[in-house]
Amino acid sequence: MELHGIVVQMNDQERWEILGRIAESQAGYVTTKQAEEAGFHRNTLRHHAREGGRLEHAGRGLYRLRFYPSSPFDHVTAAWMLIGAEIAVVSHETALELYDLSDVIPSKVHLTLPRRYRHRTAPTGVRLHFPREPLSDDEVRSIRGLPTTSPERTILDALEAGTQPEQIEMAVGQALERELTTPSRLRAAAQGRPSRARSLIERLLADIGTTASGHTQRPTRILRA
């Protein structure tokens, strides 16, 4: 390992401790590049990825610590890292799932990337989105350790991408009830969207009992949990 031009010799335990700290912030995953920077050779990684080893091969250039606690969203983290953790943001129906808004079950992992990456090929099980305008800082949150589009952006993106209207209705109702958003923020986010999206948001806000002042009353219909 080289720090500021000085080669630092590390023993095996120190290398694994460094790798463990990296993996801890990424749901147990590490890239080959990160492992090499921690002092591991590629051949060493392949050796430890054999049956019974300390690593699992999770994709091209991606490993996971075998005994790291799993979660229902491991596949999302893996897709995010395979595409590029520095450029990808979890979005659309996958973001709804991370927020636990609606009961949608995405068939693919949805990720949003800057438009300059629009020629990148999506791996199996991943759908990539390339908006014309880049995501602004206030449109991204950290949810379950993953950069994720804001509740307002998530709802509107899912709506425009064809998520079932009843799932959008549920997501709006739950987001308001849990104070993840407000009517005014939803309306502001809808500006600049197609008229169909704006109209649906207004109808949903009216249907769940939104007052003219922007405060939310209890929903007039029962929303599924």
Wavefront OBJ file of the C-alpha trace (Angstrom):
o trace
v 0.000 0.000 0.000
v 1.360 3.429 -0.915
v 0.538 6.574 1.066
v 1.910 9.944 -0.101
v 4.662 8.205 -2.055
v 5.745 6.035 0.917
v 5.302 2.277 0.628
v 3.662 0.922 3.771
v 4.030 -2.794 4.462
v 0.961 -4.423 5.983
v 0.389 -7.891 7.325
v -2.548 -10.049 6.260
v -4.704 -9.136 9.249
v -4.251 -5.413 8.616
v -5.279 -5.822 4.983
v -8.443 -7.671 5.964
v -9.271 -5.029 8.568
v -8.984 -2.296 5.927
v -11.091 -4.305 3.490
v -13.670 -4.903 6.213
v -13.983 -1.173 6.931
v -14.503 -0.461 3.229
v -17.070 -3.236 2.906
v -18.934 -2.117 6.024
v -19.962 1.117 4.313
v -21.104 -0.770 1.197
v -23.313 -3.551 2.612
v -20.391 -5.964 2.588
v -19.322 -5.320 -1.029
v -15.939 -4.227 -2.352
v -14.665 -3.691 -5.865
v -11.515 -5.276 -7.186
v -9.956 -1.814 -7.364
v -10.758 -1.125 -3.707
v -9.317 -4.480 -2.683
v -6.132 -3.825 -4.648
v -5.780 -0.444 -2.963
v -6.095 -2.254 0.377
v -3.135 -4.443 -0.577
v -4.760 -7.502 -2.165
v -3.638 -9.043 -5.429
v -6.322 -10.161 -7.911
v -5.139 -13.758 -7.621
v -5.593 -13.540 -3.856
v -9.150 -12.342 -4.319
v -9.935 -15.222 -6.658
v -8.413 -17.660 -4.171
v -10.583 -16.370 -1.317
v -13.672 -16.460 -3.545
v -13.496 -20.251 -3.805
v -16.030 -22.377 -1.956
v -15.627 -21.845 1.773
v -13.432 -18.765 1.300
v -13.856 -15.361 2.894
v -15.220 -13.741 -0.253
v -18.022 -14.315 -2.735
v -17.727 -13.267 -6.369
v -20.722 -10.951 -6.929
v -20.109 -9.751 -10.488
v -17.416 -8.465 -12.761
v -14.920 -6.658 -10.561
v -17.123 -7.059 -7.473
v -16.826 -9.185 -4.329
v -18.761 -9.513 -1.090
v -17.536 -10.602 2.327
v -19.054 -14.057 2.671
v -20.120 -13.762 6.294
v -21.312 -10.149 6.206
v -24.965 -9.909 7.383
v -27.314 -9.928 4.418
v -30.291 -7.642 3.794
v -33.275 -7.675 1.396
v -31.533 -4.922 -0.595
v -28.185 -6.597 -1.261
v -29.079 -6.906 -4.956
v -29.628 -3.140 -5.116
v -26.234 -2.408 -3.592
v -24.573 -4.882 -5.960
v -26.193 -3.272 -9.021
v -25.304 0.224 -7.793
v -21.643 -0.735 -7.372
v -21.442 -2.629 -10.666
v -22.701 0.416 -12.559
v -20.539 2.841 -10.602
v -21.105 4.030 -7.050
v -19.746 7.462 -7.942
v -22.305 8.084 -10.710
v -25.418 5.959 -10.051
v -28.437 6.942 -7.936
v -31.204 4.508 -6.965
v -34.479 5.704 -8.470
v -37.991 4.951 -9.745
v -39.655 1.778 -8.379
v -36.469 0.658 -6.622
v -36.414 3.944 -4.705
v -40.088 3.423 -3.793
v -39.041 0.051 -2.398
v -36.181 1.528 -0.347
v -38.509 4.167 1.127
v -41.128 1.449 1.687
v -43.678 3.524 -0.204
v -46.494 1.497 -1.802
v -46.178 -2.263 -2.153
v -44.570 -2.265 -5.576
v -42.093 -5.097 -6.232
v -39.682 -3.964 -8.964
v -38.784 -6.536 -11.595
v -35.456 -4.747 -12.121
v -33.136 -2.483 -10.162
v -33.695 1.090 -11.384
v -30.696 3.432 -11.412
v -30.397 6.990 -12.701
v -27.142 8.129 -14.322
v -25.954 11.373 -15.904
v -26.940 11.582 -19.555
v -23.337 11.405 -20.753
v -23.380 7.708 -19.756
v -26.451 6.913 -21.886
v -24.499 4.506 -24.089
v -23.633 2.307 -21.110
v -25.176 -1.154 -21.274
v -27.301 -2.244 -18.331
v -26.422 -5.591 -16.713
v -29.102 -8.264 -16.487
v -31.762 -7.262 -13.979
v -30.933 -3.543 -14.107
v -32.744 -0.699 -15.863
v -30.863 2.543 -16.418
v -32.417 6.003 -16.729
v -30.753 9.076 -18.236
v -32.707 12.277 -17.539
v -32.073 15.279 -19.768
v -31.326 17.434 -16.738
v -28.903 16.119 -14.083
v -30.182 15.434 -10.597
v -29.730 18.392 -8.274
v -28.289 17.973 -4.781
v -31.704 18.395 -3.150
v -33.097 15.559 -5.288
v -30.805 12.953 -3.711
v -30.972 11.399 -0.235
v -29.017 8.648 1.502
v -31.426 5.780 2.174
v -30.157 2.507 3.649
v -26.662 3.717 2.820
v -27.471 4.232 -0.872
v -27.823 7.512 -2.798
v -31.525 7.601 -3.647
v -33.775 10.088 -5.403
v -35.903 12.233 -3.076
v -39.469 11.102 -2.312
v -40.903 13.751 -4.650
v -38.561 12.896 -7.512
v -39.091 9.178 -6.925
v -42.881 9.422 -7.095
v -42.872 11.549 -10.246
v -40.228 9.453 -12.005
v -42.139 6.259 -11.231
v -45.371 7.868 -12.426
v -43.871 8.889 -15.757
v -42.163 5.503 -16.192
v -45.509 3.713 -16.039
v -45.876 2.501 -12.452
v -49.493 1.533 -11.788
v -51.631 4.539 -10.696
v -52.825 2.757 -7.542
v -49.191 2.326 -6.477
v -48.533 6.024 -7.078
v -51.639 6.911 -5.057
v -50.431 4.707 -2.222
v -46.941 6.213 -2.364
v -48.277 9.774 -2.209
v -50.556 8.965 0.708
v -47.848 7.182 2.681
v -45.192 9.819 1.970
v -47.508 12.551 3.277
v -48.636 10.546 6.283
v -45.037 9.751 7.256
v -43.999 13.384 6.588
v -41.449 12.361 3.966
v -42.829 15.159 1.802
v -45.479 17.889 1.777
v -48.150 18.903 -0.730
v -46.202 22.049 -1.611
v -43.016 20.091 -2.283
v -44.884 17.604 -4.450
v -46.495 20.408 -6.434
v -43.150 22.165 -6.868
v -41.496 18.952 -8.053
v -44.315 18.410 -10.547
v -43.673 21.747 -12.235
v -42.026 21.179 -15.586
v -43.423 17.657 -15.812
v -45.998 16.704 -18.476
v -49.523 17.941 -17.817
v -50.733 14.400 -17.180
v -48.324 14.015 -14.266
v -49.204 17.406 -12.803
v -52.931 16.685 -13.082
v -52.619 13.308 -11.405
v -50.625 14.732 -8.503
v -53.256 17.437 -7.989
v -56.044 14.868 -8.079
v -54.288 12.603 -5.595
v -53.631 15.489 -3.219
v -57.297 16.420 -3.384
v -58.429 12.809 -2.948
v -56.481 12.302 0.272
v -57.890 15.455 1.853
v -55.281 18.139 1.273
v -56.435 21.566 2.419
v -55.820 24.748 0.449
v -53.259 25.839 3.036
v -51.076 22.844 2.300
v -51.726 20.892 5.514
v -52.762 17.284 5.226
v -55.846 15.928 6.920
v -56.350 12.229 7.544
v -56.951 10.405 4.251
v -60.571 10.085 3.211
v -59.922 6.560 1.922
v -57.995 3.697 3.409
v -54.532 3.299 1.943
v -52.941 -0.104 2.113
v -49.933 -0.310 4.366
l 1 2 3 4 5 6 7 8 9 10 11 12 13 14 15 16 17 18 19 20 21 22 23 24 25 26 27 28 29 30 31 32 33 34 35 36 37 38 39 40 41 42 43 44 45 46 47 48 49 50 51 52 53 54 55 56 57 58 59 60 61 62 63 64 65 66 67 68 69 70 71 72 73 74 75 76 77 78 79 80 81 82 83 84 85 86 87 88 89 90 91 92 93 94 95 96 97 98 99 100 101 102 103 104 105 106 107 108 109 110 111 112 113 114 115 116 117 118 119 120 121 122 123 124 125 126 127 128 129 130 131 132 133 134 135 136 137 138 139 140 141 142 143 144 145 146 147 148 149 150 151 152 153 154 155 156 157 158 159 160 161 162 163 164 165 166 167 168 169 170 171 172 173 174 175 176 177 178 179 180 181 182 183 184 185 186 187 188 189 190 191 192 193 194 195 196 197 198 199 200 201 202 203 204 205 206 207 208 209 210 211 212 213 214 215 216 217 218 219 220 221 222 223 224 225
